């Protein structure tokens, strides 16, 4: 299980297929990662659940491919 403490601001978030899907803005509580809006295709903040994280090294690696991530992430409205 990945700990929220492993996630740091400005870490690159990579999908399972190696595609860049965002940059960490900060942890939103203990269970969601908020992505920066500057790095978003629609200029909005997006949230991904910590459960999607496969592992963390210098990047946050997700267990979903980029298309799945973009289809399933939540947006700040």
N, C-alpha and C positions, 0 to 999 in steps of 0.2 A: 504494500500500500504506500502510495506517495504521500508525503507530508507537505502541507501548505508552506512549511518553513523552508523547503527546498526551492521554492519559486521566488525569484527576485525580479524587481523592476528591470525593464529593458532587455530581458532575455528573449531571444528569438524563439518562436513557436513553430515547430515543423510537423507536418502531417506524416502519417505512416509511409506515404509514397515519396517523402523527402521534400515536398513542396512547402514553401514559406506560407503560413496562414495568418501570421500576425506577430506582434510584439507585446510582451506583458506590460500593462500599465501598472497593475497591482493586483493583489489578492482581494477579492470581495468576500470577506468573511473567511471561513475555513474550507469552503467547498466550491467556490467559483473563481475563475481567473478572468479578470477584466482586461481586454486587449485595447491598445491605443487606437484612437480614431484616425490619427494621422497616417496609419499604416493600413487602413481599411479601404476596400474598393468603393464603399458607399459613404465614407466619411463619418461613420457612426461607431460608437463603442459597441463591441460584441463581447459576450460572455460564453465561456466554455466551462463545463463541469470538471472538477479535479479528477473525477472518475475516468475521464478520457485520456489522462496522462499515462503513458506506458513507462517512461523513465525520464530522468533529468540528469544532464551532465552540464555542459556549458549552454545547452539549449533545452527547451521543453519539447519532448518527443511524444506525439499523440499516437493512440492506437486506432485511429480512423484516417482514411485518406482525405485529401483536401476537399473533394466534392462533398463527401459526407459531412465534414466539419462545417462547411459554408451553408449546407442545407439545414443542419440541425442546431447551429449556434443560436443563442438568443441575442436580441438587440435591445439597446436602451432607447426607449421612445419618449 
